Amino acid sequence: MPSNKSPLFQKLIDKFSNSRDFTISFILHVILVAIFGTTVLFQATQEPSDFEGEGGGFTGGDAATSAPPPTTTPQVPTTPNIAVTPTSNTVNTITTIAASPVNFTMAPTIIAPVTPTAPPANQMAAPKPAGIGGDGMTGAQAAAIKAFTGGWGKGSGSGTGNRSREFEFTAYIGQYGGGNWNSTVQILNNKIINGSLPNLLYFMQSRSKNKVKTNWTNVVAIKLDSDALFSVKPPFIFLTGTRDFRLTDKEVENLQKYIRLGGAVWGDSSVPGRNSRFDIAFRREMKRVIPDVDKDWEALPANHPIYTQTYYPEVKEVPAGLNYYQEPVYALKIYGEVAIIYTPNDYGDMWQIGLNEQGQVDMRQNERSQYVAINPVIWENREVYLRNLSPESLSTTYKFGTNLVIHLLTRWENKTRTASSL
């Protein structure tokens, strides 16, 4: 019977039949390909991405900070979590709490106590940069502050601004190099005749029935590089403006000495809010006056004495300033007390609108029909560009200003009460 198989297929069958070794070899190759044909012998690994350190830290003055070079964080193999039960100078038992525990114990081992040794000289901590000083003060420093500040308040006091006490002082506006230090006052023949600080001081004296004698008709501009700072002994220096400015080295040196003796700098921005040119400049320049790395601007909390131990206790928080700005009150401190205080809400321009003894806007005019206690530019632009100038809001800011001044007059009394006068 003839075969229906093709000649080629018949030849392959004959070949396999005649060559047993070839057949076995072919079958083994098929099996090996089936088993290992899809197996990955070496799996590629991806290198971890580089970790770049971020620049940080503190610098003093104008020193620049450069970012550290990139570093690589090595991969650490995972190890079982080890729990150690310590005893005094003795290692008792170490057990693993890993998912696949490998429990073992060690006999107690006595460890000799280690006596700490001082690090090498080249590894000692860097000395603290020179500055105003820490919160504690020596007896000599307390005596110097007492001598400088002792003439402002009459009689004994506890630093609370008690209304039964009497005060007497003269206030000064700081005249600094550059900027417009006189932005909230009017000057005639080199004399300050009215404006922010005179109106505040008038309010204080009139409302206290002259118990607080402020010499409000003789507010003086004082140059910050003048040695008169140390002879006239101002309780505070009022700094204001709208522009950028930079203090000279002599001005910085004088202010440093002045606040060490117990004086204060009160900055009030004439542009309300943050990041104006004056705001940036004042914060920067005052950090030159108090450059200590451990001291920085801090917002005074709600329990600070300017809110809790006050002349007007009804003012319990920061009042809204011009155009309703209500930023916190900021301060730099020495010996734990306010040395530099900053009000960024522009109370000074509000105080260019005076109040009379009845709490109404002071509309008095002189013989030339000029306002005595009002800046007409501000008054005429109320409710147009300038807001929050009602008698009620003005009265609150005047009372707050009074509280702040009384605090600056009395803040050292508790700390220097027992110090011997120089």
Backbone torsions as a table, in degrees:
resi	resn	phi	psi	omega
1	MET	NA	127.3	-175.8
2	PRO	-68.7	147.2	179.6
3	SER	-83.8	140.3	178.2
4	ASN	-91.2	-2.4	-177.1
5	LYS	-77.0	146.5	179.3
6	SER	-69.5	154.1	179.4
7	PRO	-58.6	-40.1	-177.5
8	LEU	-64.9	-46.2	-179.0
9	PHE	-64.1	-36.4	178.7
10	GLN	-66.1	-36.1	178.7
11	LYS	-65.2	-40.1	-179.8
12	LEU	-64.2	-40.6	179.0
13	ILE	-64.2	-40.7	179.4
14	ASP	-64.6	-38.0	-179.2
15	LYS	-64.1	-46.2	179.8
16	PHE	-64.5	-36.4	-178.7
17	SER	-68.6	-33.3	-177.2
18	ASN	-87.3	-14.4	-176.5
19	SER	-130.8	90.7	-179.6
20	ARG	-65.6	-36.9	-179.6
21	ASP	-64.7	-41.6	-179.8
22	PHE	-61.8	-41.7	-178.8
23	THR	-63.1	-45.5	179.8
24	ILE	-62.3	-41.4	179.6
25	SER	-61.9	-41.7	-178.9
26	PHE	-63.5	-44.2	-178.8
27	ILE	-64.9	-40.0	178.2
28	LEU	-62.2	-41.1	178.6
29	HIS	-61.4	-40.9	179.5
30	VAL	-62.7	-41.7	-179.2
31	ILE	-66.0	-43.4	-179.3
32	LEU	-63.2	-41.2	179.0
33	VAL	-64.0	-39.9	-179.6
34	ALA	-64.2	-35.0	-176.1
35	ILE	-81.2	-48.2	-170.1
36	PHE	-105.0	-0.4	-175.0
37	GLY	-64.2	-28.9	-178.0
38	THR	-109.8	11.9	-177.7
39	THR	-88.4	133.1	176.0
40	VAL	-92.5	116.0	-176.7
41	LEU	-80.1	-35.6	-178.7
42	PHE	-130.9	112.3	-179.8
43	GLN	-88.0	128.6	-178.9
44	ALA	-68.6	139.7	177.3
45	THR	-112.4	142.7	-179.9
46	GLN	-98.6	130.8	-179.3
47	GLU	-69.1	142.1	177.5
48	PRO	-65.2	146.6	179.8
49	SER	-68.3	150.9	179.8
50	ASP	-68.2	144.7	174.5
51	PHE	-103.8	118.8	-179.5
52	GLU	-99.5	124.9	178.5
53	GLY	-68.0	147.8	178.9
54	GLU	-99.0	141.2	178.1
55	GLY	-66.8	146.6	178.9
56	GLY	-169.0	-171.4	179.2
57	GLY	101.0	-178.2	-176.8
58	PHE	-114.7	147.2	174.1
59	THR	-128.5	153.0	177.6
60	GLY	-104.1	147.0	178.4
61	GLY	63.2	-133.0	-177.3
62	ASP	-102.7	16.8	-177.5
63	ALA	-64.1	140.1	-179.2
64	ALA	-92.1	152.8	178.9
65	THR	-114.5	127.4	177.0
66	SER	-106.6	145.7	-178.2
67	ALA	-71.0	140.3	179.4
68	PRO	-66.4	156.5	-180.0
69	PRO	-65.8	156.0	-179.9
70	PRO	-62.0	143.4	177.0
71	THR	-123.4	154.8	179.7
72	THR	-108.7	127.1	179.6
73	THR	-88.5	112.6	-177.9
74	PRO	-67.7	148.2	176.6
75	GLN	-81.2	130.2	-178.1
76	VAL	-105.7	126.4	-179.6
77	PRO	-63.3	145.5	-179.1
78	THR	-67.9	132.3	179.2
79	THR	-124.5	156.0	178.2
80	PRO	-60.6	145.0	175.4
81	ASN	-69.4	127.3	-176.6
82	ILE	-108.8	127.5	176.1
83	ALA	-103.2	126.5	-177.6
84	VAL	-114.4	129.1	176.3
85	THR	-103.5	100.1	-174.8
86	PRO	-82.1	149.3	166.4
87	THR	-130.6	170.6	-175.3
88	SER	-61.7	113.1	176.1
89	ASN	57.5	20.8	-177.6
90	THR	-137.4	133.5	173.0
91	VAL	-100.9	116.3	-175.1
92	ASN	-94.9	-78.5	-172.0
93	THR	-130.4	135.1	176.8
94	ILE	-118.2	123.3	178.8
95	THR	-126.5	150.8	178.5
96	THR	-97.0	147.1	175.9
97	ILE	-121.2	27.5	179.6
98	ALA	-72.7	168.7	-178.5
99	ALA	-63.1	-37.8	175.7
100	SER	-110.8	88.2	-168.8
101	PRO	-67.3	144.0	172.1
102	VAL	-123.2	86.8	-173.3
103	ASN	-79.3	133.0	172.9
104	PHE	-153.6	159.8	-179.9
105	THR	-129.2	157.7	176.8
106	MET	-126.8	144.9	174.3
107	ALA	-65.6	146.5	178.8
108	PRO	-53.3	135.8	-179.5
109	THR	-120.8	126.2	179.2
110	ILE	-82.4	126.4	179.5
111	ILE	-106.7	127.7	-179.9
112	ALA	-67.6	138.2	178.9
113	PRO	-62.0	143.8	-178.1
114	VAL	-99.5	127.2	176.9
115	THR	-90.5	117.8	-178.3
116	PRO	-64.0	143.1	177.4
117	THR	-119.6	150.5	179.6
118	ALA	-69.4	141.8	178.6
119	PRO	-67.3	159.3	175.9
120	PRO	-55.6	157.1	-176.4
121	ALA	-58.1	-36.1	-177.4
122	ASN	-76.8	-3.4	177.2
123	GLN	-110.2	5.5	179.7
124	MET	-69.6	151.5	179.1
125	ALA	-62.6	143.1	179.2
126	ALA	-65.7	143.7	179.9
127	PRO	-65.1	150.0	178.4
128	LYS	-65.6	133.1	179.4
129	PRO	-57.6	145.6	-179.5
130	ALA	-66.0	140.3	179.3
131	GLY	-159.2	-151.3	-177.6
132	ILE	-72.5	-37.4	179.3
133	GLY	133.0	176.6	-178.1
134	GLY	-85.1	-171.3	-178.0
135	ASP	-73.6	-27.8	177.5
136	GLY	-82.0	149.5	177.8
137	MET	-133.8	151.9	-178.6
138	THR	-77.8	169.1	176.5
139	GLY	-62.2	-37.2	178.8
140	ALA	-65.2	-39.9	178.3
141	GLN	-66.5	-40.8	177.8
142	ALA	-63.1	-38.7	179.2
143	ALA	-67.1	-38.6	178.7
144	ALA	-65.1	-41.3	178.9
145	ILE	-66.6	-39.9	179.1
146	LYS	-62.5	-40.4	179.6
147	ALA	-66.9	-34.9	-177.1
148	PHE	-77.3	-35.3	-172.0
149	THR	-103.5	-5.5	-169.7
150	GLY	-67.6	-17.3	-174.6
151	GLY	-92.3	0.3	-174.4
152	TRP	-82.2	-42.4	-179.1
153	GLY	-104.7	136.2	179.6
154	LYS	-94.2	138.1	-180.0
155	GLY	76.6	-179.0	-179.1
156	SER	-79.2	154.8	178.5
157	GLY	-157.1	159.8	-179.7
158	SER	-109.0	11.8	-179.8
159	GLY	83.2	12.9	-176.3
160	THR	-98.8	-4.5	-177.7
161	GLY	69.0	38.9	-178.8
162	ASN	-58.3	134.6	-176.3
163	ARG	-68.1	-14.2	179.4
164	SER	-78.9	-12.6	-177.3
165	ARG	-85.3	162.5	175.6
166	GLU	-114.1	146.1	178.2
167	PHE	-134.1	153.4	175.7
168	GLU	-150.7	128.5	-177.7
169	PHE	-165.0	166.6	172.1
170	THR	-119.2	136.2	-177.7
171	ALA	-101.2	153.4	-176.2
172	TYR	-132.3	141.0	171.4
173	ILE	-97.8	129.1	-177.5
174	GLY	-74.3	126.2	177.4
175	GLN	-102.4	101.7	-174.2
176	TYR	-106.7	159.2	179.2
177	GLY	-70.7	126.5	-178.2
178	GLY	83.1	167.1	179.1
179	GLY	72.3	-173.8	178.6
180	ASN	-124.0	80.9	-175.2
181	TRP	-62.7	-21.0	-174.7
182	ASN	-102.9	30.0	-172.2
183	SER	-68.5	-19.4	-176.5
184	THR	-118.4	15.9	176.8
185	VAL	-131.7	160.4	175.1
186	GLN	-108.0	135.6	-175.1
187	ILE	-120.3	132.8	177.0
188	LEU	-133.6	123.8	-178.8
189	ASN	53.6	46.8	178.2
190	ASN	62.4	20.9	178.7
191	LYS	-125.3	134.8	176.1
192	ILE	-74.0	119.5	-174.8
193	ILE	-104.9	-28.8	176.0
194	ASN	-165.4	178.4	-179.1
195	GLY	129.6	-158.0	-169.5
196	SER	-59.2	-63.1	-174.6
197	LEU	-67.1	-42.1	175.2
198	PRO	-58.0	-40.0	-179.7
199	ASN	-67.3	-40.8	177.6
200	LEU	-62.2	-45.2	-178.1
201	LEU	-67.6	-35.4	174.7
202	TYR	-62.2	-43.3	177.7
203	PHE	-58.0	-46.0	-178.0
204	MET	-62.7	-44.5	-176.3
205	GLN	-71.6	-43.9	-176.8
206	SER	-68.7	-41.3	-178.7
207	ARG	-71.9	-25.9	179.7
208	SER	-88.5	3.0	-177.3
209	LYS	57.6	41.9	175.9
210	ASN	69.8	12.2	172.3
211	LYS	-70.3	-32.5	175.3
212	VAL	-102.8	100.3	-177.9
213	LYS	-89.7	111.1	-171.1
214	THR	-104.8	-6.5	-177.9
215	ASN	53.2	45.3	-170.6
216	TRP	-66.2	-20.8	178.8
217	THR	-82.6	-1.2	-176.1
218	ASN	-132.1	46.6	173.2
219	VAL	-69.1	131.2	-170.4
220	VAL	-116.8	140.8	170.6
221	ALA	-87.0	127.6	-178.4
222	ILE	-123.0	133.0	179.8
223	LYS	-74.9	134.3	-175.6
224	LEU	-70.1	-19.5	178.4
225	ASP	-93.6	10.0	-178.3
226	SER	-92.3	140.6	176.3
227	ASP	-73.2	-3.5	175.9
228	ALA	-63.2	-20.2	176.2
229	LEU	-53.6	-31.3	-172.6
230	PHE	-96.7	-9.1	178.5
231	SER	-102.4	-37.5	-179.9
232	VAL	-84.5	-17.0	174.5
233	LYS	52.4	61.8	178.0
234	PRO	-68.6	138.5	178.3
235	PRO	-67.3	-28.0	174.1
236	PHE	-157.6	159.0	175.3
237	ILE	-117.6	124.0	-176.7
238	PHE	-91.0	119.5	179.0
239	LEU	-114.9	131.2	178.4
240	THR	-147.6	176.4	179.8
241	GLY	154.7	178.2	178.7
242	THR	-123.9	-7.2	-169.8
243	ARG	-114.5	167.6	171.2
244	ASP	-68.6	149.5	175.8
245	PHE	-155.4	161.9	176.6
246	ARG	-138.8	125.3	-179.8
247	LEU	-73.1	147.7	173.6
248	THR	-76.3	165.2	178.5
249	ASP	-60.3	-37.3	179.6
250	LYS	-67.3	-39.3	177.7
251	GLU	-63.9	-41.9	177.4
252	VAL	-63.3	-45.1	-179.3
253	GLU	-61.1	-42.9	179.4
254	ASN	-64.2	-43.3	-179.5
255	LEU	-66.1	-36.5	176.7
256	GLN	-60.4	-46.9	179.6
257	LYS	-65.4	-40.2	-177.7
258	TYR	-62.6	-45.2	-178.3
259	ILE	-75.4	-26.7	173.2
260	ARG	-62.2	-31.4	-179.0
261	LEU	-82.2	-5.5	177.5
262	GLY	114.0	-0.1	176.7
263	GLY	-75.2	175.5	-178.9
264	ALA	-141.2	150.6	172.2
265	VAL	-110.3	128.3	176.8
266	TRP	-114.8	111.2	177.0
267	GLY	-98.4	134.0	176.2
268	ASP	-133.8	113.2	-177.4
269	SER	-69.7	135.1	177.2
270	SER	-89.5	8.6	170.3
271	VAL	-128.5	109.1	-172.1
272	PRO	-65.5	145.3	175.7
273	GLY	100.7	-177.9	-176.2
274	ARG	-91.0	157.9	168.7
275	ASN	68.2	18.5	166.9
276	SER	-73.8	170.1	-179.2
277	ARG	-63.2	-40.2	178.2
278	PHE	-68.1	-42.3	-179.5
279	ASP	-56.0	-48.1	-179.5
280	ILE	-65.3	-44.5	-176.9
281	ALA	-66.6	-43.5	-177.4
282	PHE	-63.7	-46.8	178.7
283	ARG	-60.1	-41.5	-178.6
284	ARG	-67.1	-47.9	-174.9
285	GLU	-69.9	-34.4	178.1
286	MET	-69.9	-25.4	173.5
287	LYS	-73.3	-15.6	169.3
288	ARG	-77.2	-31.5	178.7
289	VAL	-72.7	-41.5	175.4
290	ILE	-120.2	85.8	-172.9
291	PRO	-87.4	2.0	-176.1
292	ASP	-54.3	132.2	-177.6
293	VAL	-68.7	-19.9	-179.7
294	ASP	-93.4	9.6	178.7
295	LYS	-126.1	133.5	178.7
296	ASP	-147.3	170.0	178.5
297	TRP	-60.1	133.9	176.4
298	GLU	-133.7	139.9	175.6
299	ALA	-74.5	129.1	-179.1
300	LEU	-70.2	129.4	-175.7
301	PRO	-75.1	171.4	-177.0
302	ALA	-66.0	-19.0	179.8
303	ASN	-97.7	13.6	177.2
304	HIS	-70.8	150.2	-178.4
305	PRO	-56.2	-25.6	179.0
306	ILE	-67.3	-13.6	175.8
307	TYR	-109.5	-24.8	-172.2
308	THR	-109.9	-25.8	-179.4
309	GLN	-122.5	79.6	-163.2
310	THR	-126.4	166.8	173.9
311	TYR	-77.8	-36.8	176.6
312	TYR	-118.1	91.8	-174.6
313	PRO	-66.7	-14.9	179.7
314	GLU	-71.2	-16.4	177.4
315	VAL	-91.6	99.5	-171.5
316	LYS	-106.6	1.3	-179.3
317	GLU	-152.4	173.9	179.3
318	VAL	-66.2	122.6	177.8
319	PRO	-78.0	154.6	176.5
320	ALA	-67.6	137.3	179.2
321	GLY	-96.4	-154.1	-178.5
322	LEU	-60.2	137.1	-179.0
323	ASN	57.4	27.7	172.3
324	TYR	68.9	18.2	174.9
325	TYR	-68.2	137.3	-175.6
326	GLN	-139.6	55.1	175.7
327	GLU	-72.1	157.8	176.4
328	PRO	-64.8	166.3	170.2
329	VAL	-90.0	130.7	-176.6
330	TYR	-110.4	156.7	-178.8
331	ALA	-150.9	152.1	164.1
332	LEU	-113.4	136.7	-173.1
333	LYS	-118.9	153.8	165.5
334	ILE	-132.4	145.2	-177.4
335	TYR	52.0	28.0	178.2
336	GLY	81.3	2.0	-179.1
337	GLU	-118.5	157.2	179.4
338	VAL	-62.4	127.2	173.6
339	ALA	-111.8	-38.1	176.8
340	ILE	-130.0	127.7	-179.4
341	ILE	-123.1	144.6	-173.1
342	TYR	-135.8	124.2	175.6
343	THR	-113.1	105.6	-175.7
344	PRO	-87.4	10.3	-173.8
345	ASN	-95.5	6.3	177.1
346	ASP	60.0	60.1	172.5
347	TYR	-73.3	-27.6	-176.7
348	GLY	-59.1	-42.2	178.6
349	ASP	-69.7	-31.1	174.5
350	MET	-64.8	-37.0	-178.6
351	TRP	-77.7	2.8	168.2
352	GLN	-79.6	-1.9	169.5
353	ILE	-109.6	106.0	-175.9
354	GLY	-78.8	156.2	174.1
355	LEU	-115.6	142.7	176.4
356	ASN	-87.2	-176.1	-175.3
357	GLU	-69.0	-17.3	177.6
358	GLN	-89.9	1.7	178.4
359	GLY	82.6	12.7	177.8
360	GLN	-103.8	162.0	179.0
361	VAL	-60.1	130.8	-175.5
362	ASP	-79.1	102.0	-175.1
363	MET	-95.4	12.0	-178.3
364	ARG	-59.8	148.2	177.8
365	GLN	-130.7	155.0	178.2
366	ASN	-89.6	-172.6	-176.6
367	GLU	-66.0	-16.3	177.8
368	ARG	-98.4	17.4	179.1
369	SER	60.6	33.7	177.0
370	GLN	-104.6	142.3	177.5
371	TYR	-62.4	141.0	179.3
372	VAL	-86.9	-35.3	-172.4
373	ALA	-128.8	20.0	-177.3
374	ILE	-132.8	134.2	167.7
375	ASN	-83.9	111.0	-173.3
376	PRO	-63.1	-27.9	179.4
377	VAL	-64.2	-43.7	178.8
378	ILE	-69.6	-43.4	-177.3
379	TRP	-63.0	-41.5	-177.6
380	GLU	-72.5	-20.0	-179.7
381	ASN	-102.1	12.1	177.0
382	ARG	-65.4	141.6	-178.2
383	GLU	64.3	9.8	172.1
384	VAL	-110.3	-67.8	174.9
385	TYR	-109.3	-22.8	-174.0
386	LEU	-120.1	127.9	-175.1
387	ARG	-128.6	173.6	-178.1
388	ASN	69.3	42.7	-179.1
389	LEU	-115.5	31.6	177.0
390	SER	-77.7	158.0	177.4
391	PRO	-56.5	-34.7	-178.3
392	GLU	-67.6	-48.3	-179.4
393	SER	-67.8	-37.7	177.4
394	LEU	-62.7	-42.5	-179.8
395	SER	-60.5	-40.0	179.5
396	THR	-63.8	-41.7	-179.7
397	THR	-70.7	-34.2	176.3
398	TYR	-64.9	-41.4	178.2
399	LYS	-65.8	-40.2	177.6
400	PHE	-64.0	-42.5	176.4
401	GLY	-59.7	-38.6	176.1
402	THR	-62.1	-46.9	178.2
403	ASN	-57.3	-42.6	-178.3
404	LEU	-64.9	-44.8	-179.4
405	VAL	-63.6	-44.6	180.0
406	ILE	-60.5	-37.8	177.3
407	HIS	-63.9	-42.8	179.5
408	LEU	-64.4	-29.4	178.6
409	LEU	-74.5	-27.1	-168.9
410	THR	-117.8	-3.4	-167.5
411	ARG	-64.7	-22.0	-178.1
412	TRP	-92.9	-8.9	-168.4
413	GLU	-62.1	-42.7	-178.5
414	ASN	-65.1	-40.2	-176.2
415	LYS	-76.4	-22.6	-176.7
416	THR	-110.1	6.2	-173.7
417	ARG	-58.0	-40.2	-175.4
418	THR	-97.3	2.2	-179.4
419	ALA	-74.7	142.0	177.7
420	SER	-74.5	137.0	177.9
421	SER	-70.0	146.9	179.4
422	LEU	-75.8	NA	NA
